[in-house]
Amino acid sequence: MYLIPKELNSKIKITKYLYLKEFFLFLVGMGLVFSFDSLVYSSLLLVYYVFSALVIIFLISLSRYNPKKDNYEAVYYAFTRKRNVFHSISVEETDKKCHKQRHI
């Protein structure tokens, strides 16, 4: 009898909260940051490194509004979406919004 795995697209974990893909994306991002540090004024380098690391961490973290997507994917989808396409909104979704607004 063979065991069949339920999930084939599982992420590889390095630690409890860090995945291999996120680690490599962080390294690539910081590599780009260090390659452009010669363009930054020398007294602002520490601020530049901290800000860049925080931005990279934000971009590789999971999006709150798009399940199973990272923030960089959500930003990409926001910039590349077709603005002339109609998206239907369900009646239940509008009822929930109206109900929340009445109780505020």
C-alpha positions as CSV (number, residue, x, y, z in Angstrom):
1,M,0.0,0.0,0.0
2,Y,1.4,3.4,-1.0
3,L,0.8,6.7,0.7
4,I,-0.3,9.4,-1.6
5,P,0.6,13.0,-0.4
6,K,-2.3,15.4,-0.1
7,E,-0.3,18.5,-1.0
8,L,2.3,18.5,-3.8
9,N,3.1,22.3,-3.7
10,S,4.3,22.6,-0.2
11,K,6.8,25.3,0.7
12,I,10.3,24.3,2.0
13,K,10.8,25.6,5.6
14,I,14.2,26.7,6.9
15,T,13.0,27.6,10.4
16,K,9.6,27.7,12.0
17,Y,8.6,31.0,10.3
18,L,11.1,31.3,7.4
19,Y,10.7,29.6,4.1
20,L,13.4,29.0,1.5
21,K,11.8,31.2,-1.2
22,E,11.5,34.1,1.2
23,F,15.1,33.7,2.3
24,F,16.4,33.8,-1.2
25,L,14.2,36.8,-2.2
26,F,15.5,38.6,0.9
27,L,19.1,37.8,-0.1
28,V,18.6,39.0,-3.7
29,G,16.9,42.2,-2.4
30,M,19.7,43.0,0.0
31,G,22.2,42.3,-2.7
32,L,20.5,44.9,-4.9
33,V,20.5,47.3,-1.9
34,F,24.2,46.8,-1.3
35,S,24.9,47.2,-5.0
36,F,23.2,50.6,-5.0
37,D,24.6,51.9,-1.7
38,S,27.3,53.9,-3.5
39,L,24.5,56.2,-4.8
40,V,23.4,57.1,-1.2
41,Y,24.9,59.8,0.9
42,S,27.4,58.3,3.4
43,S,25.7,59.7,6.6
44,L,22.3,58.2,5.4
45,L,23.6,54.6,4.8
46,L,22.3,53.2,8.0
47,V,18.8,54.6,7.4
48,Y,18.9,53.4,3.8
49,Y,19.8,49.8,4.9
50,V,17.1,49.7,7.6
51,F,14.4,51.2,5.4
52,S,15.3,48.9,2.5
53,A,15.3,45.8,4.8
54,L,11.9,46.7,6.1
55,V,10.5,47.3,2.6
56,I,11.9,43.9,1.5
57,I,10.4,42.1,4.5
58,F,7.0,43.8,3.8
59,L,7.1,42.8,0.1
60,I,7.9,39.1,0.8
61,S,5.4,38.8,3.7
62,L,1.9,37.4,3.0
63,S,-0.8,39.7,1.9
64,R,-3.8,40.3,4.1
65,Y,-6.2,40.9,1.3
66,N,-5.0,38.3,-1.3
67,P,-4.9,34.9,0.3
68,K,-1.9,32.7,-0.5
69,K,-0.1,35.6,-2.2
70,D,2.8,37.7,-1.2
71,N,2.7,41.5,-1.0
72,Y,5.0,41.8,-4.0
73,E,2.5,39.7,-6.1
74,A,-0.4,41.8,-4.8
75,V,1.4,45.0,-5.8
76,Y,2.2,43.5,-9.2
77,Y,-1.5,42.6,-9.8
78,A,-2.6,46.0,-8.7
79,F,-0.4,47.7,-11.3
80,T,-1.0,45.3,-14.2
81,R,-4.8,44.9,-13.8
82,K,-7.1,46.0,-16.6
83,R,-9.0,49.0,-15.5
84,N,-11.7,48.7,-18.1
85,V,-12.9,45.3,-17.0
86,F,-16.1,44.9,-15.1
87,H,-16.0,42.8,-11.9
88,S,-19.3,41.7,-10.4
89,I,-19.9,42.2,-6.7
90,S,-22.0,39.7,-4.9
91,V,-25.2,40.7,-3.1
92,E,-24.0,39.2,0.2
93,E,-20.8,41.4,0.0
94,T,-22.8,44.6,-0.4
95,D,-25.2,43.6,2.3
96,K,-22.4,43.1,4.8
97,K,-20.8,46.5,4.0
98,C,-24.2,48.3,4.3
99,H,-24.8,46.5,7.6
100,K,-21.4,47.5,9.0
101,Q,-21.9,51.2,7.9
102,R,-25.3,51.4,9.7
103,H,-23.8,50.3,13.0
104,I,-20.9,52.7,13.0
